[in-house]
Amino acid sequence: MELDISFTGISGELPHLIGNLKSLNILDLGGCQFSGSIPDSIGNLTQITELILSYNHFTGHIPDSIGNLTQITELVLSYNHFTGHIPSTISKLKHLTSLQLSDNSFSGEIPDVFSNLQELRTLPLSYNGFIGSFPASILSLTHLEYLGLSSNSLSGPLPSNQSMLQKLTSVDLSYNSLNGTIPSWVFSLPLLSSVSLQHNQFRGLADEVIKTNPTLRELHLSNNQLSGSFPQSLVNLTNLETLEISSNNITIDEGMNITFLSLSSLFLSSCELKDFPHFLRNVKTLVYLDISNNKICGQIPNWFSGMRWDSLQFLNLSHNSLTGNLPQFRYYNLQFLDLRFNFLQGPLPSSICNMRKLILLDLSHNYFSGSVPHCLGSMALLTVLDLRRNNFTGSLPPLCAHSTSLSTIVINGNRFEGPVPVSLLNCDSLEVFDLGNNAINDTFPSWLGILEYLQVLILKSNKFHGPITTCQTKFCFPKLRIFDLSRNDFSGSLPAKIFGNFKAMIKLDGEDTEFSGLVSAKGITYMAPYIASELSGVIPKTLKDLSSLWLLNLSHNNLIGAIPMELGQLNTIEALDLSWNRLTGKIPQELTRMNFLAVFNLSQNHLIGPIPHGLQFNTFENDSYGGNLDLCGPPLSKQCGTSDSSHVPQPLESEEDEGESYFLVDLRGNQ
């Protein structure tokens, strides 16, 4: 007798009467919406061979009566919310071939009952809260093919006694707190193809050299506490295809005899490497190589750049101390190239134009110079281009001239000049465009507003000039969240209409936003102090509509008039800077409604009257109000109704670099 209502969406609790179906052989409720606990009456189903309750919302403990199901072969309870311990009565289920309890909230120690379950083939217990040591009785399961104990809180060493897991093909003990020495049996089982021990606290491997294991293909040892030279005990695993040892204190001696002829993926990031691994000379099938965040210095060796890895797709050499020019690579199928945070210099090699499958190119934080090849604007698959903090010169290449895949363009901190290329109109998928800290000479590119996915626009510290204009289209910057125009030579008034276009910063009633926006519009003059053009006019009341805003900086301008009381409606704002303007009138009491305001600066204006009190306003110090001669009341020492002719406006202080975080809508100008 079989009852299968899997993936029908039926909800409710499993009734106690289920125990009356005593002739039931198969009960499959997987992928429904059941909740509540398993009734004790489940133990009455003594003829059942398959009980499948996975992918539901069951809670509570597994009843001890589960031990009455002595004919059962498959018990599948994964992907629920079960709690408590595994009942010891599980040991009675001697015909079990599959016990699946992963992705629940079980706790306590795993009972050492597996010596009775000699038919078990699959045992996934991952993603729970099990503690204690590895159950030694698991090693006696001669038919076990898959063992999954990852993402628990197991601790202590693995048993060192000989394992009987002769049919095991995959073992995953990752993301625990296991420690000590990894015993040799872990790598020596005759059918084993995958071993995952990453994110534990293992300190070493067994001293004995592991015999050649032709079946082991994947070995994951990253994020442990291994140290010293590359483990000699692993050199005979010659058929490895994936080797991951990142985030250990491992070194590789140049003369070490290592031969991994089938290796396709090598992850050695965050180790103690001081040179490119020489054994790579013998590897012909490499697809993924990550040796980032090591201590490799000097030029990229000729043997490395000369390798013809036609299959190489991912290369990460970032966060090292590489010097010299970038050589002519021959990796024409490369998709991800990450060279950031090195000391590479000189022009980009012409061979980069042959990497037409690139999806990500990150050359940031180096000393590259010269012009950027125009071919980068024609790579059909290129999605991320990051050239920040180099010495590139010349005009920007015609980005998106023949492709529309670019979503992120970051060229901050170079010496680019000339206008913003109109070819960017083809970048239909563009989300981030940062060309800050260059010498771009152009008017405000309002035409970028038609890019419907653009969220970040950084134009700061360039030579932009003229008024800040708005788009002539129905939708203008509809997704923009971060907007930085600071340190340019813009002039004219701050247009109220432009803020009304920032729909992504406007939180509708009942709507949640993934992250909020920043507006910082600091006085827009260019770096030279004698260029005095700045934004003028009044603060637009339409700023109140940016209800998701958490930073507003309009400092260092020539803004006049009163502070709009409507700004008090920005109830999510955390930082407000209106300093160094010519604002007049009183500080509106409505601003005290800003419950999250942590940074507040009205200094160097012409404000008058008492400082409001209440909530966050009670936390601000004198420097929030300095230079306003006619303000009075706490925290100032000047009492209301008196005057202090000795008060001198505070001198203009130099600013710190805002960094390169894309959490800023900044309209500030230069000092």
MIMI-767288 format. One record per residue (C-alpha): x, y, z. Coordinates in steps of 0.05 Angstrom, whole numbers, padded with zeros to 5 digits, always signed. Example, Ala and Ser with C-alpha at 12.3 -4.5 7.8 and 13.67 -1.06 7.14 Angstrom:
2
+00246-00090+00156
+00273-00021+00143
end
This chain:
671
+00000+00000+00000
+00028+00068-00020
+00007+00140-00004
+00044+00191-00047
+00020+00264-00045
+00089+00294-00054
+00096+00365-00082
+00021+00377-00082
+00025+00437-00035
-00021+00405+00017
-00014+00437+00085
-00035+00423+00157
-00010+00375+00210
+00000+00301+00205
-00061+00272+00241
-00054+00221+00298
-00098+00175+00257
-00041+00164+00208
-00022+00107+00254
-00084+00069+00233
-00055+00056+00163
-00018-00005+00188
-00012-00036+00119
+00023+00024+00090
+00089+00008+00056
+00107+00077+00027
+00088+00146+00055
+00114+00204+00013
+00094+00274+00036
+00157+00308+00009
+00153+00379-00017
+00087+00398+00014
+00069+00449+00068
+00060+00404+00128
+00076+00431+00197
+00073+00410+00269
+00106+00348+00299
+00107+00275+00279
+00054+00239+00321
+00076+00181+00364
+00027+00138+00326
+00076+00137+00268
+00106+00078+00305
+00045+00037+00287
+00065+00035+00213
+00106-00028+00224
+00102-00050+00151
+00129+00015+00122
+00192+00013+00081
+00197+00085+00057
+00179+00147+00099
+00193+00212+00063
+00175+00278+00098
+00229+00323+00069
+00219+00395+00046
+00163+00412+00095
+00156+00453+00158
+00155+00397+00210
+00178+00416+00280
+00191+00382+00346
+00229+00319+00363
+00230+00253+00326
+00188+00207+00370
+00222+00146+00401
+00168+00104+00368
+00206+00112+00303
+00245+00052+00327
+00184+00008+00315
+00191+00016+00239
+00237-00044+00234
+00223-00057+00160
+00241+00013+00137
+00296+00023+00086
+00290+00098+00072
+00278+00150+00127
+00281+00220+00095
+00267+00278+00143
+00314+00331+00113
+00296+00404+00101
+00249+00414+00159
+00254+00446+00228
+00263+00385+00272
+00298+00397+00339
+00326+00355+00395
+00369+00293+00393
+00369+00235+00346
+00332+00181+00385
+00374+00121+00403
+00317+00076+00379
+00343+00090+00308
+00392+00033+00322
+00334-00016+00314
+00324+00002+00240
+00372-00051+00215
+00347-00050+00143
+00359+00025+00133
+00397+00041+00069
+00385+00116+00072
+00380+00161+00134
+00372+00233+00113
+00367+00285+00169
+00404+00344+00139
+00381+00417+00141
+00344+00415+00207
+00358+00441+00277
+00379+00377+00311
+00426+00385+00370
+00466+00345+00419
+00515+00290+00404
+00504+00242+00347
+00489+00175+00381
+00541+00122+00368
+00489+00072+00342
+00512+00060+00271
+00545-00007+00282
+00475-00037+00279
+00458-00002+00213
+00501-00044+00168
+00459-00033+00106
+00467+00043+00106
+00489+00072+00039
+00474+00147+00048
+00480+00186+00113
+00470+00262+00104
+00468+00297+00172
+00494+00365+00149
+00468+00434+00169
+00446+00419+00239
+00473+00436+00308
+00506+00370+00327
+00563+00374+00377
+00614+00326+00405
+00662+00280+00371
+00658+00242+00305
+00618+00177+00318
+00669+00122+00312
+00617+00069+00296
+00607+00102+00227
+00674+00072+00207
+00643+00003+00209
+00591+00016+00156
+00618-00027+00100
+00563-00007+00050
+00564+00068+00062
+00573+00109-00002
+00560+00180+00021
+00574+00213+00088
+00554+00285+00101
+00567+00318+00168
+00583+00388+00145
+00561+00452+00178
+00553+00426+00249
+00595+00438+00312
+00633+00373+00316
+00699+00377+00351
+00759+00335+00369
+00802+00290+00324
+00779+00239+00274
+00787+00167+00295
+00855+00141+00273
+00836+00067+00271
+00829+00033+00203
+00764+00048+00168
+00719-00004+00138
+00685+00046+00091
+00707+00008+00030
+00650+00032-00013
+00651+00105+00007
+00655+00152-00053
+00644+00220-00020
+00655+00248+00050
+00639+00319+00072
+00660+00340+00142
+00670+00414+00126
+00650+00473+00169
+00660+00441+00237
+00713+00447+00291
+00748+00382+00280
+00822+00384+00298
+00885+00344+00305
+00918+00304+00250
+00879+00280+00189
+00888+00204+00189
+00912+00170+00125
+00848+00128+00117
+00811+00192+00095
+00850+00192+00030
+00862+00118+00020
+00793+00088+00012
+00791+00050-00054
+00728+00083-00084
+00734+00152-00054
+00727+00208-00105
+00714+00270-00062
+00739+00292+00007
+00715+00358+00038
+00749+00378+00103
+00751+00454+00094
+00736+00503+00150
+00759+00460+00208
+00819+00464+00254
+00862+00408+00229
+00936+00420+00242
+00969+00367+00199
+00965+00303+00159
+00988+00234+00178
+01062+00224+00167
+01057+00161+00125
+01057+00171+00050
+00989+00157+00020
+00990+00103-00032
+00969+00121-00102
+00894+00130-00103
+00868+00130-00175
+00796+00148-00155
+00806+00211-00112
+00789+00271-00155
+00771+00327-00106
+00807+00347-00043
+00784+00407-00002
+00828+00427+00057
+00821+00503+00058
+00813+00545+00121
+00848+00498+00169
+00912+00506+00210
+00959+00466+00165
+01030+00494+00164
+01098+00481+00135
+01115+00453+00067
+01064+00423+00020
+01044+00357+00052
+01089+00303+00023
+01036+00252+00040
+00992+00280-00016
+01041+00276-00074
+01017+00207-00095
+00945+00231-00107
+00965+00239-00179
+00895+00238-00208
+00870+00298-00169
+00828+00346-00210
+00811+00396-00155
+00859+00415-00099
+00838+00468-00050
+00886+00487+00007
+00872+00562+00013
+00878+00598+00079
+00931+00553+00110
+01004+00568+00126
+01029+00525+00069
+01092+00536+00028
+01115+00499-00034
+01189+00484-00042
+01215+00495-00112
+01249+00426-00115
+01189+00388-00090
+01170+00331-00136
+01095+00341-00147
+01059+00315-00208
+00985+00328-00215
+00976+00316-00290
+00899+00318-00287
+00894+00380-00244
+00840+00429-00268
+00827+00471-00206
+00880+00496-00157
+00863+00541-00099
+00923+00565-00058
+00901+00634-00037
+00920+00663+00031
+00978+00616+00043
+01052+00631+00050
+01074+00622-00022
+01134+00662-00043
+01137+00640-00115
+01093+00613-00170
+01083+00538-00158
+01134+00505-00205
+01095+00440-00211
+01045+00479-00254
+01095+00471-00311
+01070+00399-00318
+00996+00416-00315
+00962+00422-00383
+00888+00422-00365
+00883+00480-00316
+00816+00515-00313
+00817+00552-00246
+00879+00580-00212
+00877+00623-00149
+00943+00640-00116
+00920+00708-00090
+00938+00739-00024
+01006+00707-00017
+01077+00734-00013
+01096+00725-00085
+01141+00782-00108
+01180+00801-00170
+01160+00795-00242
+01112+00743-00270
+01160+00689-00295
+01166+00675-00368
+01150+00602-00360
+01083+00621-00328
+01062+00672-00381
+01085+00625-00435
+01040+00567-00414
+00988+00550-00466
+00930+00536-00420
+00875+00536-00471
+00825+00513-00419
+00842+00567-00367
+00780+00607-00348
+00796+00637-00279
+00862+00669-00258
+00870+00706-00193
+00939+00735-00176
+00914+00792-00134
+00942+00816-00067
+01014+00797-00079
+01076+00839-00093
+01083+00828-00168
+01124+00879-00205
+01144+00896-00276
+01102+00898-00339
+01045+00851-00352
+01070+00799-00401
+01036+00775-00464
+00988+00722-00438
+00963+00667-00484
+00901+00650-00443
+00851+00664-00497
+00792+00629-00463
+00801+00668-00398
+00736+00694-00367
+00760+00722-00300
+00826+00759-00292
+00841+00790-00224
+00908+00826-00215
+00888+00879-00164
+00933+00902-00108
+01001+00889-00138
+01057+00934-00164
+01049+00920-00238
+01066+00977-00284
+01072+00999-00356
+01021+00995-00413
+00972+00938-00421
+00998+00885-00470
+00963+00877-00537
+00947+00804-00520
+00892+00829-00474
+00851+00843-00536
+00853+00769-00553
+00817+00751-00488
+00749+00761-00520
+00713+00716-00470
+00730+00760-00410
+00673+00771-00361
+00712+00805-00306
+00776+00846-00312
+00803+00875-00248
+00870+00912-00254
+00857+00961-00197
+00909+00985-00147
+00970+00978-00191
+01015+01026-00230
+00992+01012-00300
+01000+01071-00347
+00987+01093-00418
+00921+01091-00454
+00868+01037-00447
+00860+00994-00509
+00795+01008-00546
+00783+00933-00551
+00757+00934-00479
+00696+00970-00505
+00682+00915-00555
+00685+00852-00512
+00616+00824-00517
+00617+00787-00451
+00654+00837-00407
+00611+00852-00346
+00659+00882-00295
+00716+00930-00313
+00755+00956-00253
+00816+01000-00269
+00816+01043-00206
+00879+01071-00174
+00928+01066-00232
+00962+01117-00277
+00922+01109-00341
+00920+01170-00385
+00885+01195-00448
+00812+01194-00465
+00764+01141-00442
+00756+01084-00492
+00689+01078-00527
+00660+01032-00474
+00599+00992-00497
+00615+01010-00569
+00600+00939-00592
+00571+00906-00530
+00519+00918-00477
+00541+00870-00422
+00579+00919-00377
+00546+00927-00309
+00604+00956-00270
+00655+01007-00295
+00704+01034-00243
+00761+01078-00267
+00769+01121-00205
+00838+01149-00189
+00872+01154-00257
+00890+01211-00303
+00836+01204-00356
+00815+01267-00391
+00767+01290-00445
+00692+01279-00446
+00649+01222-00422
+00641+01176-00482
+00571+01177-00512
+00578+01103-00527
+00557+01092-00455
+00486+01100-00479
+00493+01029-00505
+00508+01002-00435
+00437+00978-00423
+00458+00937-00362
+00502+00989-00328
+00492+00992-00253
+00557+01024-00227
+00596+01079-00262
+00653+01110-00222
+00701+01157-00258
+00718+01199-00197
+00787+01229-00186
+00808+01239-00258
+00812+01300-00304
+00748+01289-00344
+00727+01355-00375
+00654+01357-00393
+00586+01383-00374
+00539+01343-00329
+00521+01279-00369
+00446+01282-00356
+00437+01236-00415
+00461+01178-00371
+00393+01183-00337
+00362+01138-00390
+00403+01079-00364
+00347+01047-00325
+00391+01002-00282
+00444+01054-00262
+00449+01055-00186
+00517+01087-00173
+00543+01150-00208
+00609+01178-00182
+00636+01239-00218
+00674+01272-00161
+00741+01306-00168
+00742+01320-00242
+00734+01382-00286
+00659+01379-00297
+00630+01448-00306
+00566+01486-00320
+00497+01475-00289
+00470+01409-00264
+00416+01396-00315
+00359+01347-00313
+00338+01296-00365
+00287+01311-00418
+00259+01241-00415
+00201+01213-00375
+00247+01170-00332
+00312+01199-00308
+00360+01160-00263
+00302+01116-00238
+00346+01067-00199
+00400+01116-00176
+00419+01108-00102
+00489+01137-00098
+00505+01204-00131
+00571+01240-00121
+00588+01304-00159
+00636+01334-00108
+00699+01373-00124
+00681+01396-00193
+00667+01464-00224
+00592+01461-00229
+00554+01527-00223
+00483+01552-00216
+00429+01532-00167
+00415+01463-00140
+00357+01439-00184
+00298+01415-00144
+00272+01372-00201
+00332+01326-00202
+00316+01298-00133
+00246+01281-00154
+00275+01234-00206
+00311+01191-00154
+00254+01142-00149
+00298+01088-00118
+00310+01133-00057
+00236+01143-00047
+00206+01091-00002
+00132+01080-00017
+00084+01063+00040
+00091+00990+00060
+00151+00980+00015
+00218+00952+00039
+00282+00974+00006
+00345+00931+00002
+00390+00990+00016
+00379+01064+00021
+00412+01122-00014
+00460+01177+00002
+00459+01248-00022
+00520+01290-00009
+00522+01356-00046
+00582+01392-00019
+00599+01459-00049
+00618+01446-00120
+00681+01485-00135
+00742+01457-00168
+00807+01441-00131
+00839+01508-00144
+00817+01557-00090
+00811+01616-00138
+00756+01583-00178
+00698+01605-00135
+00637+01581-00172
+00591+01543-00125
+00520+01518-00122
+00473+01572-00099
+00399+01582-00085
+00356+01550-00032
+00354+01478-00007
+00299+01443-00048
+00239+01421-00007
+00233+01361-00054
+00290+01328-00015
+00236+01306+00034
+00212+01256-00018
+00277+01216-00013
+00249+01177+00045
+00301+01122+00041
+00358+01172+00047
+00409+01160+00103
+00462+01213+00086
+00452+01284+00060
+00513+01329+00051
+00502+01397+00020
+00562+01430+00053
+00611+01480+00023
+00563+01515-00024
+00530+01583-00028
+00461+01559-00008
+00418+01613+00023
+00351+01618+00058
+00321+01577+00114
+00329+01503+00127
+00265+01471+00102
+00225+01443+00159
+00204+01388+00110
+00273+01356+00119
+00245+01330+00185
+00206+01278+00144
+00272+01243+00128
+00261+01195+00185
+00314+01145+00163
+00371+01194+00156
+00434+01182+00197
+00479+01239+00174
+00461+01311+00155
+00514+01362+00137
+00493+01433+00116
+00557+01467+00140
+00595+01523+00104
+00536+01555+00069
+00498+01620+00079
+00436+01592+00111
+00394+01638+00154
+00335+01634+00202
+00321+01585+00259
+00335+01511+00262
+00267+01478+00250
+00240+01440+00310
+00216+01388+00260
+00287+01363+00251
+00283+01330+00320
+00239+01277+00287
+00302+01247+00255
+00306+01189+00304
+00368+01157+00273
+00409+01220+00263
+00480+01207+00288
+00521+01259+00250
+00495+01331+00247
+00533+01392+00223
+00504+01462+00214
+00569+01499+00228
+00592+01562+00191
+00525+01590+00171
+00483+01650+00195
+00431+01613+00235
+00397+01646+00295
+00355+01630+00355
+00351+01572+00404
+00377+01503+00387
+00320+01452+00389
+00321+01397+00442
+00298+01325+00444
+00318+01256+00420
+00381+01256+00378
+00391+01331+00385
+00409+01320+00458
+00471+01281+00435
+00505+01334+00391
+00564+01375+00414
+00586+01447+00403
+00621+01432+00337
+00554+01418+00304
+00537+01491+00310
+00603+01530+00309
+00608+01595+00271
+00534+01612+00278
+00541+01674+00321
+00468+01682+00338
+00451+01610+00358
+00440+01600+00432
+00424+01548+00484
+00455+01480+00500
+00502+01452+00481
+00530+01522+00469
+00552+01562+00529
+00516+01623+00503
+00448+01631+00535
+00389+01656+00495
+00376+01730+00504
+00450+01748+00507
+00503+01763+00455
+00576+01745+00450
+00616+01792+00406
+00680+01754+00420
+00657+01691+00382
+00699+01681+00319
+00677+01634+00263
+00716+01569+00261
+00770+01564+00207
+00757+01519+00148
+00786+01451+00162
+00814+01404+00109
+00773+01344+00092
+00792+01272+00096
+00785+01227+00035
+00717+01196+00031
+00746+01132+00003
+00715+01091-00052
+00654+01061-00018
+00593+01060-00062
+00547+01082-00007
+00547+01157-00021
+00505+01204-00061
+00553+01263-00060
+00541+01330-00092
+00595+01365-00052
+00645+01411-00083
+00718+01427-00072
+00750+01468-00019
end
